[in-house]
Amino acid sequence: MADISKCKGTGCPVKKQCYRYTAKESSLQSYFANVPFYVNETKGDKIKIDCGMYWGKNKEQIFSLFHKKPIN
């Protein structure tokens, strides 16, 4: 059981690789109020997303997998 805030993954293209989506629910599970990812850029059929809550199999942040534009 996961003692973390889970994500419902609605519309997320990487949800099946994210522990916050795939982890087994606990009896008193908490979820994010909104899906925390957003589309950063779209080019043809490719998209780049940002999500500060992504938890991959090796616990990497999604920022290391996808390009992130600097915040001004």
PyMOL Python script that loads the backbone (N, CA, C, O; Angstrom):
from pymol import cmd

cmd.read_pdbstr("""\
ATOM      1  N   MET A   1       0.839  -1.183   0.000  1.00  0.00           N
ATOM      2  CA  MET A   1       0.000   0.000   0.000  1.00  0.00           C
ATOM      3  C   MET A   1       0.884   1.246   0.000  1.00  0.00           C
ATOM      4  O   MET A   1       1.950   1.268   0.616  1.00  0.00           O
ATOM      5  N   ALA A   2       0.432   2.260  -0.687  1.00  0.00           N
ATOM      6  CA  ALA A   2       1.202   3.488  -0.834  1.00  0.00           C
ATOM      7  C   ALA A   2       0.738   4.550   0.146  1.00  0.00           C
ATOM      8  O   ALA A   2      -0.448   4.873   0.212  1.00  0.00           O
ATOM      9  N   ASP A   3       1.674   5.086   0.902  1.00  0.00           N
ATOM     10  CA  ASP A   3       1.378   6.198   1.797  1.00  0.00           C
ATOM     11  C   ASP A   3       1.857   7.481   1.129  1.00  0.00           C
ATOM     12  O   ASP A   3       2.698   8.207   1.658  1.00  0.00           O
ATOM     13  N   ILE A   4       1.293   7.736  -0.058  1.00  0.00           N
ATOM     14  CA  ILE A   4       1.647   8.897  -0.873  1.00  0.00           C
ATOM     15  C   ILE A   4       0.367   9.504  -1.419  1.00  0.00           C
ATOM     16  O   ILE A   4      -0.696   8.885  -1.364  1.00  0.00           O
ATOM     17  N   SER A   5       0.470  10.715  -1.944  1.00  0.00           N
ATOM     18  CA  SER A   5      -0.644  11.287  -2.703  1.00  0.00           C
ATOM     19  C   SER A   5      -0.586  10.677  -4.084  1.00  0.00           C
ATOM     20  O   SER A   5       0.422  10.793  -4.780  1.00  0.00           O
ATOM     21  N   LYS A   6      -1.669  10.023  -4.485  1.00  0.00           N
ATOM     22  CA  LYS A   6      -1.725   9.399  -5.794  1.00  0.00           C
ATOM     23  C   LYS A   6      -2.286  10.371  -6.823  1.00  0.00           C
ATOM     24  O   LYS A   6      -2.862  11.406  -6.487  1.00  0.00           O
ATOM     25  N   CYS A   7      -2.102  10.009  -8.069  1.00  0.00           N
ATOM     26  CA  CYS A   7      -2.604  10.796  -9.190  1.00  0.00           C
ATOM     27  C   CYS A   7      -3.602   9.948  -9.960  1.00  0.00           C
ATOM     28  O   CYS A   7      -3.372   8.760 -10.186  1.00  0.00           O
ATOM     29  N   LYS A   8      -4.712  10.559 -10.362  1.00  0.00           N
ATOM     30  CA  LYS A   8      -5.709   9.832 -11.152  1.00  0.00           C
ATOM     31  C   LYS A   8      -5.282   9.689 -12.605  1.00  0.00           C
ATOM     32  O   LYS A   8      -5.843   8.864 -13.326  1.00  0.00           O
ATOM     33  N   GLY A   9      -4.313  10.465 -13.050  1.00  0.00           N
ATOM     34  CA  GLY A   9      -3.714  10.297 -14.371  1.00  0.00           C
ATOM     35  C   GLY A   9      -4.569  10.689 -15.552  1.00  0.00           C
ATOM     36  O   GLY A   9      -4.231  10.345 -16.684  1.00  0.00           O
ATOM     37  N   THR A  10      -5.645  11.382 -15.338  1.00  0.00           N
ATOM     38  CA  THR A  10      -6.556  11.751 -16.421  1.00  0.00           C
ATOM     39  C   THR A  10      -5.814  12.510 -17.521  1.00  0.00           C
ATOM     40  O   THR A  10      -5.307  13.609 -17.297  1.00  0.00           O
ATOM     41  N   GLY A  11      -5.758  11.915 -18.704  1.00  0.00           N
ATOM     42  CA  GLY A  11      -5.131  12.547 -19.857  1.00  0.00           C
ATOM     43  C   GLY A  11      -3.614  12.515 -19.878  1.00  0.00           C
ATOM     44  O   GLY A  11      -3.012  13.027 -20.822  1.00  0.00           O
ATOM     45  N   CYS A  12      -2.986  11.944 -18.890  1.00  0.00           N
ATOM     46  CA  CYS A  12      -1.522  11.936 -18.809  1.00  0.00           C
ATOM     47  C   CYS A  12      -0.937  10.843 -19.699  1.00  0.00           C
ATOM     48  O   CYS A  12      -1.313   9.678 -19.566  1.00  0.00           O
ATOM     49  N   PRO A  13      -0.024  11.197 -20.604  1.00  0.00           N
ATOM     50  CA  PRO A  13       0.542  10.205 -21.510  1.00  0.00           C
ATOM     51  C   PRO A  13       1.585   9.286 -20.866  1.00  0.00           C
ATOM     52  O   PRO A  13       1.954   8.279 -21.469  1.00  0.00           O
ATOM     53  N   VAL A  14       2.067   9.599 -19.670  1.00  0.00           N
ATOM     54  CA  VAL A  14       3.085   8.767 -19.011  1.00  0.00           C
ATOM     55  C   VAL A  14       2.582   8.147 -17.709  1.00  0.00           C
ATOM     56  O   VAL A  14       3.386   7.688 -16.898  1.00  0.00           O
ATOM     57  N   LYS A  15       1.283   8.126 -17.500  1.00  0.00           N
ATOM     58  CA  LYS A  15       0.737   7.636 -16.237  1.00  0.00           C
ATOM     59  C   LYS A  15       1.091   6.184 -15.943  1.00  0.00           C
ATOM     60  O   LYS A  15       1.264   5.823 -14.778  1.00  0.00           O
ATOM     61  N   LYS A  16       1.201   5.352 -16.955  1.00  0.00           N
ATOM     62  CA  LYS A  16       1.500   3.935 -16.724  1.00  0.00           C
ATOM     63  C   LYS A  16       2.953   3.703 -16.319  1.00  0.00           C
ATOM     64  O   LYS A  16       3.305   2.604 -15.890  1.00  0.00           O
ATOM     65  N   GLN A  17       3.794   4.718 -16.449  1.00  0.00           N
ATOM     66  CA  GLN A  17       5.182   4.635 -15.993  1.00  0.00           C
ATOM     67  C   GLN A  17       5.380   5.372 -14.667  1.00  0.00           C
ATOM     68  O   GLN A  17       6.498   5.424 -14.155  1.00  0.00           O
ATOM     69  N   CYS A  18       4.319   5.938 -14.107  1.00  0.00           N
ATOM     70  CA  CYS A  18       4.419   6.762 -12.902  1.00  0.00           C
ATOM     71  C   CYS A  18       3.900   6.009 -11.675  1.00  0.00           C
ATOM     72  O   CYS A  18       2.786   5.485 -11.676  1.00  0.00           O
ATOM     73  N   TYR A  19       4.721   5.969 -10.642  1.00  0.00           N
ATOM     74  CA  TYR A  19       4.355   5.273  -9.413  1.00  0.00           C
ATOM     75  C   TYR A  19       3.137   5.907  -8.748  1.00  0.00           C
ATOM     76  O   TYR A  19       2.348   5.205  -8.116  1.00  0.00           O
ATOM     77  N   ARG A  20       2.973   7.204  -8.878  1.00  0.00           N
ATOM     78  CA  ARG A  20       1.824   7.876  -8.254  1.00  0.00           C
ATOM     79  C   ARG A  20       0.500   7.437  -8.881  1.00  0.00           C
ATOM     80  O   ARG A  20      -0.557   7.604  -8.272  1.00  0.00           O
ATOM     81  N   TYR A  21       0.548   6.888 -10.073  1.00  0.00           N
ATOM     82  CA  TYR A  21      -0.651   6.345 -10.726  1.00  0.00           C
ATOM     83  C   TYR A  21      -0.777   4.835 -10.509  1.00  0.00           C
ATOM     84  O   TYR A  21      -1.877   4.332 -10.283  1.00  0.00           O
ATOM     85  N   THR A  22       0.338   4.118 -10.575  1.00  0.00           N
ATOM     86  CA  THR A  22       0.300   2.657 -10.559  1.00  0.00           C
ATOM     87  C   THR A  22       0.339   2.033  -9.162  1.00  0.00           C
ATOM     88  O   THR A  22       0.037   0.849  -9.012  1.00  0.00           O
ATOM     89  N   ALA A  23       0.703   2.803  -8.149  1.00  0.00           N
ATOM     90  CA  ALA A  23       0.810   2.251  -6.790  1.00  0.00           C
ATOM     91  C   ALA A  23      -0.546   1.747  -6.291  1.00  0.00           C
ATOM     92  O   ALA A  23      -1.591   2.307  -6.619  1.00  0.00           O
ATOM     93  N   LYS A  24      -0.506   0.685  -5.497  1.00  0.00           N
ATOM     94  CA  LYS A  24      -1.721   0.132  -4.906  1.00  0.00           C
ATOM     95  C   LYS A  24      -2.284   1.116  -3.874  1.00  0.00           C
ATOM     96  O   LYS A  24      -1.539   1.710  -3.094  1.00  0.00           O
ATOM     97  N   GLU A  25      -3.594   1.272  -3.884  1.00  0.00           N
ATOM     98  CA  GLU A  25      -4.251   2.201  -2.954  1.00  0.00           C
ATOM     99  C   GLU A  25      -4.199   1.695  -1.522  1.00  0.00           C
ATOM    100  O   GLU A  25      -4.214   0.491  -1.270  1.00  0.00           O
ATOM    101  N   SER A  26      -4.138   2.645  -0.584  1.00  0.00           N
ATOM    102  CA  SER A  26      -4.313   2.298   0.824  1.00  0.00           C
ATOM    103  C   SER A  26      -5.784   2.521   1.171  1.00  0.00           C
ATOM    104  O   SER A  26      -6.540   3.037   0.348  1.00  0.00           O
ATOM    105  N   SER A  27      -6.191   2.143   2.363  1.00  0.00           N
ATOM    106  CA  SER A  27      -7.596   2.265   2.739  1.00  0.00           C
ATOM    107  C   SER A  27      -8.040   3.726   2.871  1.00  0.00           C
ATOM    108  O   SER A  27      -9.213   4.036   2.661  1.00  0.00           O
ATOM    109  N   LEU A  28      -7.137   4.599   3.208  1.00  0.00           N
ATOM    110  CA  LEU A  28      -7.445   6.034   3.320  1.00  0.00           C
ATOM    111  C   LEU A  28      -6.578   6.809   2.335  1.00  0.00           C
ATOM    112  O   LEU A  28      -5.792   7.668   2.734  1.00  0.00           O
ATOM    113  N   GLN A  29      -6.722   6.505   1.057  1.00  0.00           N
ATOM    114  CA  GLN A  29      -5.854   7.065   0.038  1.00  0.00           C
ATOM    115  C   GLN A  29      -6.174   8.524  -0.260  1.00  0.00           C
ATOM    116  O   GLN A  29      -7.340   8.905  -0.367  1.00  0.00           O
ATOM    117  N   SER A  30      -5.123   9.341  -0.393  1.00  0.00           N
ATOM    118  CA  SER A  30      -5.303  10.734  -0.825  1.00  0.00           C
ATOM    119  C   SER A  30      -4.884  10.846  -2.291  1.00  0.00           C
ATOM    120  O   SER A  30      -4.003  10.124  -2.758  1.00  0.00           O
ATOM    121  N   TYR A  31      -5.529  11.759  -2.999  1.00  0.00           N
ATOM    122  CA  TYR A  31      -5.253  12.015  -4.407  1.00  0.00           C
ATOM    123  C   TYR A  31      -5.034  13.506  -4.602  1.00  0.00           C
ATOM    124  O   TYR A  31      -5.538  14.322  -3.830  1.00  0.00           O
ATOM    125  N   PHE A  32      -4.277  13.859  -5.643  1.00  0.00           N
ATOM    126  CA  PHE A  32      -4.154  15.263  -6.017  1.00  0.00           C
ATOM    127  C   PHE A  32      -5.531  15.760  -6.444  1.00  0.00           C
ATOM    128  O   PHE A  32      -6.292  15.021  -7.068  1.00  0.00           O
ATOM    129  N   ALA A  33      -5.851  16.996  -6.116  1.00  0.00           N
ATOM    130  CA  ALA A  33      -7.143  17.571  -6.523  1.00  0.00           C
ATOM    131  C   ALA A  33      -7.214  17.710  -8.039  1.00  0.00           C
ATOM    132  O   ALA A  33      -8.270  17.504  -8.637  1.00  0.00           O
ATOM    133  N   ASN A  34      -6.094  18.057  -8.657  1.00  0.00           N
ATOM    134  CA  ASN A  34      -6.002  18.194 -10.113  1.00  0.00           C
ATOM    135  C   ASN A  34      -4.800  17.394 -10.604  1.00  0.00           C
ATOM    136  O   ASN A  34      -3.813  17.241  -9.885  1.00  0.00           O
ATOM    137  N   VAL A  35      -4.886  16.893 -11.814  1.00  0.00           N
ATOM    138  CA  VAL A  35      -3.740  16.200 -12.398  1.00  0.00           C
ATOM    139  C   VAL A  35      -2.615  17.221 -12.537  1.00  0.00           C
ATOM    140  O   VAL A  35      -2.824  18.275 -13.137  1.00  0.00           O
ATOM    141  N   PRO A  36      -1.410  16.935 -11.991  1.00  0.00           N
ATOM    142  CA  PRO A  36      -0.365  17.953 -11.896  1.00  0.00           C
ATOM    143  C   PRO A  36       0.486  18.172 -13.152  1.00  0.00           C
ATOM    144  O   PRO A  36       1.411  18.982 -13.104  1.00  0.00           O
ATOM    145  N   PHE A  37       0.222  17.497 -14.261  1.00  0.00           N
ATOM    146  CA  PHE A  37       1.051  17.709 -15.448  1.00  0.00           C
ATOM    147  C   PHE A  37       0.411  18.744 -16.359  1.00  0.00           C
ATOM    148  O   PHE A  37      -0.791  19.001 -16.288  1.00  0.00           O
ATOM    149  N   TYR A  38       1.236  19.331 -17.215  1.00  0.00           N
ATOM    150  CA  TYR A  38       0.708  20.202 -18.256  1.00  0.00           C
ATOM    151  C   TYR A  38       1.543  20.047 -19.517  1.00  0.00           C
ATOM    152  O   TYR A  38       2.726  19.710 -19.454  1.00  0.00           O
ATOM    153  N   VAL A  39       0.926  20.292 -20.651  1.00  0.00           N
ATOM    154  CA  VAL A  39       1.617  20.210 -21.926  1.00  0.00           C
ATOM    155  C   VAL A  39       2.459  21.462 -22.083  1.00  0.00           C
ATOM    156  O   VAL A  39       1.954  22.584 -22.041  1.00  0.00           O
ATOM    157  N   ASN A  40       3.747  21.245 -22.264  1.00  0.00           N
ATOM    158  CA  ASN A  40       4.695  22.348 -22.395  1.00  0.00           C
ATOM    159  C   ASN A  40       4.823  22.782 -23.853  1.00  0.00           C
ATOM    160  O   ASN A  40       4.934  23.971 -24.151  1.00  0.00           O
ATOM    161  N   GLU A  41       4.807  21.808 -24.751  1.00  0.00           N
ATOM    162  CA  GLU A  41       5.033  22.106 -26.163  1.00  0.00           C
ATOM    163  C   GLU A  41       4.458  20.978 -27.010  1.00  0.00           C
ATOM    164  O   GLU A  41       4.500  19.815 -26.608  1.00  0.00           O
ATOM    165  N   THR A  42       3.921  21.313 -28.179  1.00  0.00           N
ATOM    166  CA  THR A  42       3.407  20.320 -29.111  1.00  0.00           C
ATOM    167  C   THR A  42       4.036  20.559 -30.480  1.00  0.00           C
ATOM    168  O   THR A  42       4.017  21.676 -30.997  1.00  0.00           O
ATOM    169  N   LYS A  43       4.594  19.495 -31.060  1.00  0.00           N
ATOM    170  CA  LYS A  43       5.160  19.571 -32.419  1.00  0.00           C
ATOM    171  C   LYS A  43       4.674  18.353 -33.183  1.00  0.00           C
ATOM    172  O   LYS A  43       5.172  17.248 -32.969  1.00  0.00           O
ATOM    173  N   GLY A  44       3.714  18.540 -34.067  1.00  0.00           N
ATOM    174  CA  GLY A  44       3.161  17.423 -34.819  1.00  0.00           C
ATOM    175  C   GLY A  44       2.500  16.428 -33.884  1.00  0.00           C
ATOM    176  O   GLY A  44       1.589  16.782 -33.135  1.00  0.00           O
ATOM    177  N   ASP A  45       2.960  15.175 -33.926  1.00  0.00           N
ATOM    178  CA  ASP A  45       2.376  14.152 -33.053  1.00  0.00           C
ATOM    179  C   ASP A  45       3.187  13.964 -31.767  1.00  0.00           C
ATOM    180  O   ASP A  45       2.908  13.052 -30.988  1.00  0.00           O
ATOM    181  N   LYS A  46       4.178  14.813 -31.544  1.00  0.00           N
ATOM    182  CA  LYS A  46       4.995  14.716 -30.331  1.00  0.00           C
ATOM    183  C   LYS A  46       4.634  15.826 -29.357  1.00  0.00           C
ATOM    184  O   LYS A  46       4.414  16.970 -29.754  1.00  0.00           O
ATOM    185  N   ILE A  47       4.577  15.475 -28.079  1.00  0.00           N
ATOM    186  CA  ILE A  47       4.315  16.483 -27.062  1.00  0.00           C
ATOM    187  C   ILE A  47       5.409  16.433 -26.009  1.00  0.00           C
ATOM    188  O   ILE A  47       6.017  15.387 -25.778  1.00  0.00           O
ATOM    189  N   LYS A  48       5.651  17.554 -25.381  1.00  0.00           N
ATOM    190  CA  LYS A  48       6.561  17.632 -24.246  1.00  0.00           C
ATOM    191  C   LYS A  48       5.730  18.082 -23.062  1.00  0.00           C
ATOM    192  O   LYS A  48       4.978  19.052 -23.156  1.00  0.00           O
ATOM    193  N   ILE A  49       5.865  17.376 -21.944  1.00  0.00           N
ATOM    194  CA  ILE A  49       5.080  17.712 -20.767  1.00  0.00           C
ATOM    195  C   ILE A  49       5.990  18.026 -19.592  1.00  0.00           C
ATOM    196  O   ILE A  49       7.165  17.660 -19.582  1.00  0.00           O
ATOM    197  N   ASP A  50       5.438  18.700 -18.618  1.00  0.00           N
ATOM    198  CA  ASP A  50       6.113  18.978 -17.350  1.00  0.00           C
ATOM    199  C   ASP A  50       5.224  18.479 -16.226  1.00  0.00           C
ATOM    200  O   ASP A  50       4.010  18.679 -16.251  1.00  0.00           O
ATOM    201  N   CYS A  51       5.829  17.829 -15.242  1.00  0.00           N
ATOM    202  CA  CYS A  51       5.097  17.388 -14.066  1.00  0.00           C
ATOM    203  C   CYS A  51       6.078  17.268 -12.904  1.00  0.00           C
ATOM    204  O   CYS A  51       6.957  16.406 -12.914  1.00  0.00           O
ATOM    205  N   GLY A  52       5.929  18.116 -11.926  1.00  0.00           N
ATOM    206  CA  GLY A  52       6.801  18.090 -10.762  1.00  0.00           C
ATOM    207  C   GLY A  52       6.512  16.940  -9.821  1.00  0.00           C
ATOM    208  O   GLY A  52       7.263  16.718  -8.872  1.00  0.00           O
ATOM    209  N   MET A  53       5.439  16.203 -10.063  1.00  0.00           N
ATOM    210  CA  MET A  53       5.047  15.112  -9.175  1.00  0.00           C
ATOM    211  C   MET A  53       5.328  13.731  -9.758  1.00  0.00           C
ATOM    212  O   MET A  53       5.051  12.722  -9.110  1.00  0.00           O
ATOM    213  N   TYR A  54       5.876  13.672 -10.978  1.00  0.00           N
ATOM    214  CA  TYR A  54       6.176  12.392 -11.625  1.00  0.00           C
ATOM    215  C   TYR A  54       7.145  11.581 -10.768  1.00  0.00           C
ATOM    216  O   TYR A  54       8.135  12.109 -10.264  1.00  0.00           O
ATOM    217  N   TRP A  55       6.849  10.298 -10.610  1.00  0.00           N
ATOM    218  CA  TRP A  55       7.683   9.397  -9.822  1.00  0.00           C
ATOM    219  C   TRP A  55       7.890   8.142 -10.657  1.00  0.00           C
ATOM    220  O   TRP A  55       7.086   7.212 -10.598  1.00  0.00           O
ATOM    221  N   GLY A  56       8.963   8.117 -11.432  1.00  0.00           N
ATOM    222  CA  GLY A  56       9.245   7.001 -12.321  1.00  0.00           C
ATOM    223  C   GLY A  56       9.765   5.779 -11.589  1.00  0.00           C
ATOM    224  O   GLY A  56       9.961   5.803 -10.374  1.00  0.00           O
ATOM    225  N   LYS A  57       9.986   4.717 -12.338  1.00  0.00           N
ATOM    226  CA  LYS A  57      10.439   3.456 -11.754  1.00  0.00           C
ATOM    227  C   LYS A  57      11.753   3.608 -10.998  1.00  0.00           C
ATOM    228  O   LYS A  57      11.975   2.925  -9.998  1.00  0.00           O
ATOM    229  N   ASN A  58      12.615   4.489 -11.461  1.00  0.00           N
ATOM    230  CA  ASN A  58      13.889   4.739 -10.786  1.00  0.00           C
ATOM    231  C   ASN A  58      13.844   6.032  -9.974  1.00  0.00           C
ATOM    232  O   ASN A  58      14.880   6.609  -9.646  1.00  0.00           O
ATOM    233  N   LYS A  59      12.636   6.473  -9.657  1.00  0.00           N
ATOM    234  CA  LYS A  59      12.369   7.675  -8.875  1.00  0.00           C
ATOM    235  C   LYS A  59      12.911   8.950  -9.524  1.00  0.00           C
ATOM    236  O   LYS A  59      13.187   9.933  -8.836  1.00  0.00           O
ATOM    237  N   GLU A  60      13.062   8.929 -10.850  1.00  0.00           N
ATOM    238  CA  GLU A  60      13.539  10.120 -11.531  1.00  0.00           C
ATOM    239  C   GLU A  60      12.398  11.115 -11.706  1.00  0.00           C
ATOM    240  O   GLU A  60      11.232  10.728 -11.783  1.00  0.00           O
ATOM    241  N   GLN A  61      12.729  12.345 -11.765  1.00  0.00           N
ATOM    242  CA  GLN A  61      11.742  13.387 -12.028  1.00  0.00           C
ATOM    243  C   GLN A  61      11.507  13.458 -13.528  1.00  0.00           C
ATOM    244  O   GLN A  61      12.408  13.171 -14.317  1.00  0.00           O
ATOM    245  N   ILE A  62      10.333  13.830 -13.911  1.00  0.00           N
ATOM    246  CA  ILE A  62      10.016  13.913 -15.328  1.00  0.00           C
ATOM    247  C   ILE A  62      10.866  14.973 -16.023  1.00  0.00           C
ATOM    248  O   ILE A  62      11.059  14.913 -17.237  1.00  0.00           O
ATOM    249  N   PHE A  63      11.372  15.937 -15.267  1.00  0.00           N
ATOM    250  CA  PHE A  63      12.203  16.973 -15.868  1.00  0.00           C
ATOM    251  C   PHE A  63      13.478  16.393 -16.478  1.00  0.00           C
ATOM    252  O   PHE A  63      14.032  16.973 -17.413  1.00  0.00           O
ATOM    253  N   SER A  64      13.947  15.262 -15.964  1.00  0.00           N
ATOM    254  CA  SER A  64      15.131  14.643 -16.546  1.00  0.00           C
ATOM    255  C   SER A  64      14.790  13.851 -17.807  1.00  0.00           C
ATOM    256  O   SER A  64      15.687  13.480 -18.563  1.00  0.00           O
ATOM    257  N   LEU A  65      13.517  13.592 -18.038  1.00  0.00           N
ATOM    258  CA  LEU A  65      13.088  12.841 -19.209  1.00  0.00           C
ATOM    259  C   LEU A  65      12.587  13.724 -20.338  1.00  0.00           C
ATOM    260  O   LEU A  65      12.665  13.342 -21.505  1.00  0.00           O
ATOM    261  N   PHE A  66      12.079  14.890 -20.006  1.00  0.00           N
ATOM    262  CA  PHE A  66      11.508  15.806 -20.971  1.00  0.00           C
ATOM    263  C   PHE A  66      12.120  17.189 -20.795  1.00  0.00           C
ATOM    264  O   PHE A  66      12.563  17.546 -19.704  1.00  0.00           O
ATOM    265  N   HIS A  67      12.141  17.949 -21.851  1.00  0.00           N
ATOM    266  CA  HIS A  67      12.682  19.302 -21.818  1.00  0.00           C
ATOM    267  C   HIS A  67      11.786  20.217 -20.982  1.00  0.00           C
ATOM    268  O   HIS A  67      10.561  20.152 -21.085  1.00  0.00           O
ATOM    269  N   LYS A  68      12.383  21.053 -20.170  1.00  0.00           N
ATOM    270  CA  LYS A  68      11.634  22.028 -19.376  1.00  0.00           C
ATOM    271  C   LYS A  68      12.119  23.427 -19.734  1.00  0.00           C
ATOM    272  O   LYS A  68      13.315  23.711 -19.683  1.00  0.00           O
ATOM    273  N   LYS A  69      11.186  24.295 -20.094  1.00  0.00           N
ATOM    274  CA  LYS A  69      11.546  25.683 -20.387  1.00  0.00           C
ATOM    275  C   LYS A  69      11.858  26.409 -19.091  1.00  0.00           C
ATOM    276  O   LYS A  69      11.183  26.180 -18.087  1.00  0.00           O
ATOM    277  N   PRO A  70      12.855  27.273 -19.082  1.00  0.00           N
ATOM    278  CA  PRO A  70      13.183  28.014 -17.857  1.00  0.00           C
ATOM    279  C   PRO A  70      12.049  28.964 -17.450  1.00  0.00           C
ATOM    280  O   PRO A  70      11.352  29.520 -18.300  1.00  0.00           O
ATOM    281  N   ILE A  71      11.884  29.133 -16.161  1.00  0.00           N
ATOM    282  CA  ILE A  71      10.884  30.062 -15.639  1.00  0.00           C
ATOM    283  C   ILE A  71      11.519  31.448 -15.563  1.00  0.00           C
ATOM    284  O   ILE A  71      12.597  31.615 -14.993  1.00  0.00           O
ATOM    285  N   ASN A  72      10.843  32.435 -16.140  1.00  0.00           N
ATOM    286  CA  ASN A  72      11.378  33.804 -16.127  1.00  0.00           C
ATOM    287  C   ASN A  72      10.974  34.540 -14.884  1.00  0.00           C
ATOM    288  O   ASN A  72      11.337  35.703 -14.710  1.00  0.00           O
TER     289      ASN A  72
END
""", "prot")
cmd.dss("prot")
cmd.show_as("cartoon", "prot")
cmd.util.cbc("prot")
cmd.orient("prot")
